[in-house]
Amino acid sequence: MKNSILARPNLKVLLLGAMLIVVVQGLIGSGGQDGMVSDNSHTPVVSWTSDIDQLMDEAMQQPSSSVFMRISHYYEKQREYKKAILYLQKAERFAQVEELRH
């Protein structure tokens, strides 16, 4: 095997290419959208326990993508981003199921 390209890949070029792809994908993905994380540093974190309790009850009785989206939005406002992403994923799954039913 005299082909040196297969024997020794240039890892620096591969790494730079991967970083370039990530940057371009980030620019394309966030183009024109406000992203999920917003900078509301002047807004205090408010406790809406009664609201989330109502939303959770509704999600247990009649689960739908809109309910899970509202729960995700609630956790985003509370700056609990892991929970927000979790409920956003649930909302996407329910939206797929709802789409198949219609």
N, C-alpha and C positions, 0 to 999 in steps of 0.2 A: 504494500500500500504506500504509494509515493505521494498521495494526496494529503497535504499537511492541514487542509481546512477541516477535515474530519478528525484528524488526530489531535489537533490543538486549537480549539475555538478561542477566539479573542473575547475573553470574558468582559473586558472593559467596554467593548462595543455593544455586547449583549446587554450589559447593565445600563448603559446610556440609552439604548433603544427602549428598554423596558421603562425607564424613568420618563422618557419622552412620551411613550404611549399613555402612561398614567396621567401626565400633565395635560395632554391633549384631550383625553377622555374626561378629565375633571372640568376642563374649560367648556367642552361641548355639553356635558351633563348639567352644568350649572348655568348655561347661557339662557338668560331671560327668566329664570326661575328664582324664587326666593329661598330655596333650600329649606330643609326642615328646621335647622338651627337658626334662630334669630337672635340678634343682639339687643335684648331689652334690659340693659344694665340699670336703667333708671326705674324700671318697673319692679316693685317689691313682690316677693313670692307670697301668694295669698292662699290660705287654706280654704278649699271648697269641699269639705268632706261630705256635706249633704248632696252636692251635685254628683260627686263620683259614686256615692252610694246608690243614687238613683240610676246612674248610667250602668253600674254593675248589675243592679237588679234587672234592668231592661235587657242587658246582654244575656243574662241567665234565662230569662223568660222567652224573649224573642230575639235570638242572635241574628245580626245582620251586619253588613259591611259598614253601613252608616253609623251604627252604634259604636263599633270598634274604632272607627275614625274619630268620633267625638271623644272617646276615651283616650286615644292617642294624642289628640289635641290638648286635652286636659293635662296629661303628663308632660307634654312639651311646655305648656305654660308654667308648670310647676318645676321645670328644669330637671325632670327625671327622664333623661333621654333614653336610657336602656329600656324602661317600661314603655316609653312612647314608641320606640322602634318595634318592640314586641307586639303591641296592639296594632301598629300599622301593618305588620306582616299578617296578623290575623285578619285584618280588614281586607287585605289583598286576597287572601285565600277565600274568604267568604264572597268577595266580589267575583272571583272565578267561578265558584259554585253557582252563584245567582245568575251569572251570564249563561252557564250551561243549561239552567232550568228554563230560560226564556228563549 
